[in-house]
Amino acid sequence: MKSWIDAFTAAVVIADERRIEKLISTMPEFDTKEQRLQASALIQEALRLMESEKAKTLETMQKIKKTRTFLAGHKKTLHYEYRG
């Protein structure tokens, strides 16, 4: 149990989302109340991390969409003139 908690702590600290997911799927039964509380706190922190990453991804996607819309609008209004 201790090694799982240590590995999960490390994954949360370095924000390794794939490792967090893998560790959650292999979460063991905990022997003591202290271990359960510690695991619960770590999982809550991992959820906060995932929500933060989700928000950043959404923000990036919205910026990309605005940029694409802007560029698409500019293509229609650009007039090329030869000044040879």
N, CA, C and O atoms as a MOPAC input file, in Angstrom:
PM7 MOZYME 1SCF
protein

 N      0.81600 1    -1.19400 1     0.00000 1
 C      0.00000 1     0.00000 1     0.00000 1
 C      0.86400 1     1.26500 1     0.00000 1
 O      0.58500 1     2.23100 1    -0.71000 1
 N      1.90800 1     1.23000 1     0.80700 1
 C      2.77700 1     2.40200 1     0.90400 1
 C      3.41000 1     2.73200 1    -0.43600 1
 O      3.53200 1     3.90300 1    -0.79700 1
 N      3.81400 1     1.70900 1    -1.17400 1
 C      4.45000 1     1.97100 1    -2.46500 1
 C      3.44800 1     2.58200 1    -3.44800 1
 O      3.82900 1     3.43100 1    -4.25400 1
 N      2.17100 1     2.16900 1    -3.40000 1
 C      1.16500 1     2.75700 1    -4.27300 1
 C      0.98200 1     4.22700 1    -3.91800 1
 O      0.91500 1     5.07800 1    -4.80500 1
 N      0.90100 1     4.52400 1    -2.64300 1
 C      0.73000 1     5.91700 1    -2.20300 1
 C      1.93800 1     6.74600 1    -2.62400 1
 O      1.78000 1     7.87800 1    -3.08100 1
 N      3.12900 1     6.20300 1    -2.47800 1
 C      4.33700 1     6.92900 1    -2.90300 1
 C      4.32800 1     7.17500 1    -4.41400 1
 O      4.64300 1     8.27200 1    -4.87500 1
 N      3.96700 1     6.15000 1    -5.17200 1
 C      3.92600 1     6.28500 1    -6.63000 1
 C      2.85500 1     7.28500 1    -7.04700 1
 O      3.07700 1     8.08300 1    -7.95800 1
 N      1.70300 1     7.25300 1    -6.39500 1
 C      0.61800 1     8.17600 1    -6.72500 1
 C      1.00500 1     9.60300 1    -6.35600 1
 O      0.71300 1    10.54200 1    -7.09700 1
 N      1.66000 1     9.76200 1    -5.21400 1
 C      2.13000 1    11.08300 1    -4.79300 1
 C      3.07700 1    11.64600 1    -5.84200 1
 O      2.95000 1    12.80700 1    -6.23300 1
 N      4.01600 1    10.84200 1    -6.29500 1
 C      4.97200 1    11.29200 1    -7.30800 1
 C      4.25300 1    11.67100 1    -8.60400 1
 O      4.57800 1    12.68600 1    -9.22000 1
 N      3.28900 1    10.86800 1    -9.01300 1
 C      2.54800 1    11.15400 1   -10.24200 1
 C      1.78800 1    12.47300 1   -10.13100 1
 O      1.73500 1    13.23700 1   -11.09500 1
 N      1.20500 1    12.74700 1    -8.97700 1
 C      0.47500 1    14.00400 1    -8.77400 1
 C      1.45000 1    15.17400 1    -8.75900 1
 O      1.17900 1    16.21000 1    -9.36700 1
 N      2.56500 1    15.02400 1    -8.08300 1
 C      3.54100 1    16.11600 1    -7.98600 1
 C      4.06700 1    16.50800 1    -9.36000 1
 O      4.20500 1    17.69500 1    -9.65400 1
 N      4.36400 1    15.51700 1   -10.20900 1
 C      4.89200 1    15.83400 1   -11.53300 1
 C      3.78600 1    15.98100 1   -12.58000 1
 O      4.06900 1    16.18800 1   -13.76000 1
 N      2.53300 1    15.87400 1   -12.15200 1
 C      1.35900 1    16.04100 1   -13.01600 1
 C      1.38500 1    15.07500 1   -14.19900 1
 O      1.12500 1    15.46900 1   -15.33600 1
 N      1.69800 1    13.82000 1   -13.92700 1
 C      1.73500 1    12.78000 1   -14.95800 1
 C      0.35500 1    12.14700 1   -15.06200 1
 O      0.03600 1    11.20200 1   -14.34100 1
 N     -0.45400 1    12.67800 1   -15.96200 1
 C     -1.85500 1    12.27300 1   -16.06000 1
 C     -2.02400 1    10.79900 1   -16.41600 1
 O     -2.91000 1    10.13000 1   -15.88400 1
 N     -1.19200 1    10.29900 1   -17.29900 1
 C     -1.29800 1     8.88400 1   -17.69400 1
 C     -0.95900 1     7.96000 1   -16.52800 1
 O     -1.60500 1     6.93300 1   -16.32000 1
 N      0.04600 1     8.34000 1   -15.78800 1
 C      0.42100 1     7.50900 1   -14.64200 1
 C     -0.66100 1     7.56200 1   -13.56100 1
 O     -0.96500 1     6.55100 1   -12.92700 1
 N     -1.23100 1     8.73200 1   -13.36000 1
 C     -2.32700 1     8.86100 1   -12.39700 1
 C     -3.46500 1     7.93800 1   -12.79400 1
 O     -4.00700 1     7.21400 1   -11.95900 1
 N     -3.82600 1     7.96400 1   -14.07200 1
 C     -4.91900 1     7.11200 1   -14.56000 1
 C     -4.60000 1     5.63100 1   -14.32900 1
 O     -5.44900 1     4.86500 1   -13.87400 1
 N     -3.37900 1     5.24700 1   -14.64700 1
 C     -2.97500 1     3.85200 1   -14.46500 1
 C     -3.02300 1     3.45100 1   -12.98700 1
 O     -3.50700 1     2.37200 1   -12.64900 1
 N     -2.52800 1     4.31000 1   -12.12700 1
 C     -2.51000 1     4.00300 1   -10.69700 1
 C     -3.92600 1     3.94500 1   -10.11800 1
 O     -4.21300 1     3.11500 1    -9.25600 1
 N     -4.80400 1     4.82400 1   -10.59200 1
 C     -6.19600 1     4.79100 1   -10.10100 1
 C     -6.83400 1     3.45100 1   -10.47100 1
 O     -7.57400 1     2.87000 1    -9.67800 1
 N     -6.54300 1     2.96800 1   -11.67800 1
 C     -7.15900 1     1.71400 1   -12.11300 1
 C     -6.59400 1     0.49700 1   -11.37400 1
 O     -7.18700 1    -0.58100 1   -11.40300 1
 N     -5.45200 1     0.67300 1   -10.71600 1
 C     -4.85400 1    -0.43400 1    -9.96100 1
 C     -4.81100 1    -0.13800 1    -8.46200 1
 O     -3.97800 1    -0.68100 1    -7.73700 1
 N     -5.70500 1     0.71500 1    -8.01300 1
 C     -5.71100 1     1.10900 1    -6.60700 1
 C     -6.00400 1    -0.10100 1    -5.70900 1
 O     -6.98800 1    -0.81100 1    -5.91700 1
 N     -5.15200 1    -0.32400 1    -4.72500 1
 C     -5.34500 1    -1.46900 1    -3.82700 1
 C     -6.33300 1    -1.15500 1    -2.70300 1
 O     -6.76900 1    -0.01600 1    -2.53800 1
 N     -6.67100 1    -2.18000 1    -1.94500 1
 C     -7.43100 1    -1.98300 1    -0.70900 1
 C     -6.43800 1    -1.48300 1     0.34200 1
 O     -5.31700 1    -1.98600 1     0.42800 1
 N     -6.84200 1    -0.51300 1     1.12500 1
 C     -5.94500 1     0.04200 1     2.13500 1
 C     -6.22500 1    -0.58200 1     3.48600 1
 O     -7.37000 1    -0.86600 1     3.83800 1
 N     -5.15200 1    -0.79000 1     4.23500 1
 C     -5.24400 1    -1.48300 1     5.51800 1
 C     -5.66400 1    -0.58100 1     6.67000 1
 O     -6.35500 1    -1.01600 1     7.59100 1
 N     -5.24500 1     0.67100 1     6.61000 1
 C     -5.49600 1     1.55200 1     7.75200 1
 C     -6.31600 1     2.77600 1     7.33200 1
 O     -6.38900 1     3.13300 1     6.15600 1
 N     -6.90900 1     3.38000 1     8.30900 1
 C     -7.67600 1     4.59800 1     8.06900 1
 C     -6.75300 1     5.70200 1     7.56100 1
 O     -7.13200 1     6.47900 1     6.68400 1
 N     -5.55600 1     5.77000 1     8.10500 1
 C     -4.58100 1     6.78200 1     7.68300 1
 C     -4.26000 1     6.64700 1     6.18500 1
 O     -4.18500 1     7.64300 1     5.46600 1
 N     -4.07500 1     5.41700 1     5.73500 1
 C     -3.79500 1     5.18300 1     4.31900 1
 C     -4.98600 1     5.59300 1     3.45300 1
 O     -4.80800 1     6.18800 1     2.39000 1
 N     -6.18500 1     5.27900 1     3.90100 1
 C     -7.38700 1     5.65700 1     3.14800 1
 C     -7.53300 1     7.17600 1     3.06300 1
 O     -7.88400 1     7.71200 1     2.01200 1
 N     -7.26800 1     7.85800 1     4.15800 1
 C     -7.35100 1     9.32200 1     4.16200 1
 C     -6.28600 1     9.93400 1     3.25800 1
 O     -6.54900 1    10.88700 1     2.52400 1
 N     -5.10200 1     9.38100 1     3.31900 1
 C     -4.01600 1     9.87800 1     2.48100 1
 C     -4.34300 1     9.65800 1     0.99400 1
 O     -4.14900 1    10.55500 1     0.17400 1
 N     -4.83300 1     8.47800 1     0.65800 1
 C     -5.20700 1     8.18100 1    -0.72900 1
 C     -6.34000 1     9.10300 1    -1.17300 1
 O     -6.32800 1     9.59600 1    -2.30100 1
 N     -7.30700 1     9.33900 1    -0.30900 1
 C     -8.42400 1    10.21600 1    -0.63500 1
 C     -7.93400 1    11.63300 1    -0.92600 1
 O     -8.37500 1    12.25000 1    -1.89500 1
 N     -7.04200 1    12.14600 1    -0.11000 1
 C     -6.49600 1    13.49000 1    -0.32100 1
 C     -5.72200 1    13.56200 1    -1.63400 1
 O     -5.82000 1    14.54900 1    -2.36300 1
 N     -4.96500 1    12.53200 1    -1.92900 1
 C     -4.20300 1    12.50700 1    -3.18300 1
 C     -5.13300 1    12.44500 1    -4.39400 1
 O     -4.88500 1    13.10300 1    -5.40500 1
 N     -6.18500 1    11.66700 1    -4.29300 1
 C     -7.14100 1    11.56300 1    -5.39800 1
 C     -7.85000 1    12.89700 1    -5.61100 1
 O     -8.08900 1    13.29400 1    -6.75200 1
 N     -8.18700 1    13.58900 1    -4.53600 1
 C     -8.80200 1    14.90800 1    -4.65900 1
 C     -7.85500 1    15.88400 1    -5.35200 1
 O     -8.28200 1    16.68600 1    -6.18300 1
 N     -6.58100 1    15.81700 1    -5.01200 1
 C     -5.58200 1    16.68200 1    -5.64900 1
 C     -5.44800 1    16.32800 1    -7.13000 1
 O     -5.31900 1    17.21500 1    -7.97300 1
 N     -5.47900 1    15.03800 1    -7.44300 1
 C     -5.40900 1    14.59400 1    -8.83500 1
 C     -6.62400 1    15.11000 1    -9.61900 1
 O     -6.49100 1    15.51500 1   -10.77400 1
 N     -7.79500 1    15.09500 1    -8.99600 1
 C     -8.99900 1    15.62100 1    -9.64900 1
 C     -8.87000 1    17.11400 1    -9.92300 1
 O     -9.27000 1    17.58500 1   -10.98800 1
 N     -8.31500 1    17.86100 1    -8.97200 1
 C     -8.09000 1    19.29100 1    -9.18800 1
 C     -7.13200 1    19.50800 1   -10.35700 1
 O     -7.33300 1    20.39700 1   -11.18500 1
 N     -6.09900 1    18.69000 1   -10.40800 1
 C     -5.13600 1    18.77100 1   -11.49800 1
 C     -5.81900 1    18.50500 1   -12.83800 1
 O     -5.60100 1    19.24000 1   -13.80200 1
 N     -6.63300 1    17.46900 1   -12.90200 1
 C     -7.32400 1    17.12200 1   -14.14200 1
 C     -8.30200 1    18.22100 1   -14.55900 1
 O     -8.40800 1    18.53800 1   -15.74300 1
 N     -9.01000 1    18.79800 1   -13.60400 1
 C     -9.93500 1    19.89200 1   -13.91800 1
 C     -9.17200 1    21.10500 1   -14.45500 1
 O     -9.62900 1    21.77200 1   -15.38300 1
 N     -8.02400 1    21.38000 1   -13.87300 1
 C     -7.20300 1    22.49200 1   -14.33700 1
 C     -6.72600 1    22.24900 1   -15.76500 1
 O     -6.77800 1    23.15200 1   -16.60000 1
 N     -6.26900 1    21.04700 1   -16.04500 1
 C     -5.81700 1    20.70300 1   -17.39600 1
 C     -6.97200 1    20.75900 1   -18.38400 1
 O     -6.80000 1    21.18800 1   -19.52500 1
 N     -8.13600 1    20.33200 1   -17.95000 1
 C     -9.32900 1    20.38000 1   -18.79900 1
 C     -9.65400 1    21.83000 1   -19.15500 1
 O     -9.95900 1    22.13200 1   -20.30900 1
 N     -9.59200 1    22.71600 1   -18.18300 1
 C     -9.88200 1    24.13600 1   -18.41500 1
 C     -8.85400 1    24.74300 1   -19.36800 1
 O     -9.21300 1    25.51800 1   -20.25500 1
 N     -7.58400 1    24.39700 1   -19.19200 1
 C     -6.53400 1    24.91200 1   -20.08400 1
 C     -6.75600 1    24.42200 1   -21.51100 1
 O     -6.58700 1    25.18100 1   -22.46600 1
 N     -7.12800 1    23.17100 1   -21.65200 1
 C     -7.37800 1    22.60700 1   -22.98100 1
 C     -8.55300 1    23.31000 1   -23.64500 1
 O     -8.48500 1    23.64500 1   -24.82800 1
 N     -9.62100 1    23.53600 1   -22.90500 1
 C    -10.78800 1    24.23300 1   -23.42900 1
 C    -10.41800 1    25.64700 1   -23.86900 1
 O    -10.83900 1    26.10300 1   -24.93200 1
 N     -9.63400 1    26.33200 1   -23.05300 1
 C     -9.21900 1    27.69300 1   -23.38800 1
 C     -8.38300 1    27.69800 1   -24.67400 1
 O     -8.57100 1    28.55800 1   -25.53500 1
 N     -7.47600 1    26.75200 1   -24.79800 1
 C     -6.64500 1    26.65400 1   -26.00300 1
 C     -7.49900 1    26.36800 1   -27.22800 1
 O     -7.28800 1    26.95000 1   -28.29200 1
 N     -8.45700 1    25.47200 1   -27.07500 1
 C     -9.33700 1    25.14400 1   -28.20000 1
 C    -10.15400 1    26.36100 1   -28.63600 1
 O    -10.36500 1    26.57400 1   -29.83000 1
 N    -10.60900 1    27.14900 1   -27.67600 1
 C    -11.37900 1    28.34700 1   -28.00300 1
 C    -10.50900 1    29.37700 1   -28.72900 1
 O    -10.97100 1    30.03800 1   -29.65800 1
 N     -9.25000 1    29.50900 1   -28.30100 1
 C     -8.33200 1    30.43400 1   -28.97000 1
 C     -8.06900 1    29.98200 1   -30.40600 1
 O     -8.02200 1    30.80400 1   -31.32100 1
 N     -7.89800 1    28.68800 1   -30.59700 1
 C     -7.67600 1    28.15900 1   -31.94400 1
 C     -8.89200 1    28.41600 1   -32.82300 1
 O     -8.75100 1    28.79500 1   -33.98500 1
 N    -10.07800 1    28.21200 1   -32.27500 1
 C    -11.30700 1    28.44300 1   -33.03200 1
 C    -11.42500 1    29.91500 1   -33.43100 1
 O    -11.78600 1    30.22400 1   -34.56600 1
 N    -11.12200 1    30.82300 1   -32.50100 1
 C    -11.18500 1    32.25200 1   -32.81300 1
 C    -10.17100 1    32.62000 1   -33.88600 1
 O    -10.46400 1    33.41200 1   -34.78200 1
 N     -8.98300 1    32.04500 1   -33.79100 1
 C     -7.94400 1    32.32200 1   -34.78100 1
 C     -8.35600 1    31.82300 1   -36.15600 1
 O     -8.16700 1    32.51900 1   -37.15400 1
 N     -8.91700 1    30.62300 1   -36.21300 1
 C     -9.36600 1    30.07200 1   -37.49400 1
 C    -10.47300 1    30.93400 1   -38.08900 1
 O    -10.48500 1    31.19000 1   -39.29300 1
 N    -11.39700 1    31.38000 1   -37.25300 1
 C    -12.48700 1    32.23200 1   -37.72700 1
 C    -11.93100 1    33.55100 1   -38.25400 1
 O    -12.35600 1    34.03300 1   -39.30400 1
 N    -10.98400 1    34.13200 1   -37.52800 1
 C    -10.35500 1    35.38200 1   -37.92700 1
 C     -9.65000 1    35.22000 1   -39.27100 1
 O     -9.81500 1    36.04300 1   -40.17100 1
 N     -8.86900 1    34.16100 1   -39.39500 1
 C     -8.12500 1    33.92700 1   -40.63200 1
 C     -9.05700 1    33.64400 1   -41.80100 1
 O     -8.80300 1    34.09600 1   -42.91800 1
 N    -10.11600 1    32.91200 1   -41.56200 1
 C    -11.07600 1    32.62100 1   -42.62300 1
 C    -11.74300 1    33.91200 1   -43.09900 1
 O    -11.97600 1    34.08200 1   -44.29600 1
 N    -12.04400 1    34.80400 1   -42.19300 1
 C    -12.64900 1    36.08700 1   -42.55300 1
 C    -11.69100 1    36.97700 1   -43.31100 1
 O    -12.09900 1    37.70400 1   -44.21700 1
 N    -10.43200 1    36.92800 1   -42.95100 1
 C     -9.42800 1    37.73800 1   -43.63100 1
 C     -9.15600 1    37.25600 1   -45.04900 1
 O     -8.87900 1    38.06300 1   -45.93700 1
 N     -9.23000 1    35.97800 1   -45.26200 1
 C     -8.99000 1    35.45200 1   -46.60700 1
 C    -10.00700 1    36.00800 1   -47.59000 1
 O     -9.68700 1    36.24200 1   -48.75500 1
 N    -11.22300 1    36.21600 1   -47.12700 1
 C    -12.28000 1    36.72200 1   -47.99400 1
 C    -12.09500 1    38.20500 1   -48.29600 1
 O    -12.50800 1    38.67000 1   -49.35800 1
 N    -11.48600 1    38.94800 1   -47.39200 1
 C    -11.37800 1    40.39300 1   -47.56500 1
 C    -10.03700 1    40.82000 1   -48.14500 1
 O     -9.88100 1    41.98500 1   -48.51000 1
 N     -9.09500 1    39.94800 1   -48.23800 1
 C     -7.79300 1    40.30400 1   -48.79800 1
 C     -7.89600 1    40.41100 1   -50.31700 1
 O     -8.44100 1    39.52900 1   -50.98100 1
 N     -7.37900 1    41.47100 1   -50.83300 1
 C     -7.31300 1    41.67200 1   -52.28100 1
 C     -5.84700 1    41.83800 1   -52.62900 1
 O     -5.15000 1    42.68400 1   -52.07000 1
 N     -5.40800 1    41.04300 1   -53.53000 1
 C     -4.02000 1    41.10300 1   -53.94000 1
 C     -3.91100 1    41.99700 1   -55.16900 1
 O     -4.65700 1    41.84200 1   -56.13500 1
 N     -2.99300 1    42.91100 1   -55.11700 1
 C     -2.81000 1    43.85700 1   -56.21200 1
 C     -1.37100 1    43.75400 1   -56.69300 1
 O     -0.43900 1    43.77500 1   -55.88900 1
 N     -1.19300 1    43.64400 1   -57.99000 1
 C      0.14100 1    43.56300 1   -58.56000 1
 C      0.69100 1    44.97300 1   -58.73600 1
 O      0.06100 1    45.82500 1   -59.36200 1
 N      1.85900 1    45.20400 1   -58.18300 1
 C      2.48500 1    46.52800 1   -58.30300 1
 C      3.87300 1    46.38100 1   -58.93600 1
 O      4.86700 1    46.88900 1   -58.41700 1
 N      3.91200 1    45.69100 1   -60.03800 1
 C      5.15100 1    45.34400 1   -60.71000 1
 C      5.87600 1    46.46000 1   -61.25100 1
 O      6.94100 1    46.27700 1   -61.84100 1

